Amino acid sequence: MTTASVLHPRSVLTVAAACFVALTAAVMALGAFPADAAVRDSLLALATPGVVAVMRILNRAGDWRVLVPGLLLLFVVFRRARARWWLWLTVMAIAPVIEGILKYLVGRSRPEDASLGYPSGHSTAAATFFGVVMFLADELPPAACAVVRALAVAMILLVGMARVILRAHWPSDVLAGIALGLALAAAAGWLASAHRSRETP
């Protein structure tokens, strides 16, 4: 493992948390942004039947019924996941709780119905899970680590796009979910790194 392969969880946590706080403050103060409607319209313009069908499949990568088996797979693939299984399990369990509480605190409706949508639950779940994957990947050889991380980032972005194209969320709902999920994954990664440092002679 090279220094370049290490993703620093404290830096990710700082940036993601700051983005989430700033975005949430703006949403609570202003409601929907003008950019929200513009970005949403641009993405909906891509929503051909074929694109929608693909997005419905990608959308499942933010569903807990898919992510729970995915987490079990991480325990098989990554030694560090097995060593700190309780930590990764905890962060995946608390993510939907925090996201659900925030929905009620912010109280912003989805674009096409009155149910609460900020932050996006699918985006939070996907960013938490694939964020964990990015931190665990540093035990892989550098080339494999880079590929896994690129795929993880792509999945986070694609789930976010799916939520907008499927008319479930405003883009800012998605961005907030991504920031929240990455912050949670980074916090878990930071704790794992701290435990590892204390155990290293």
Beta strands, then each sheet from edge to edge (+ up, - down):
end
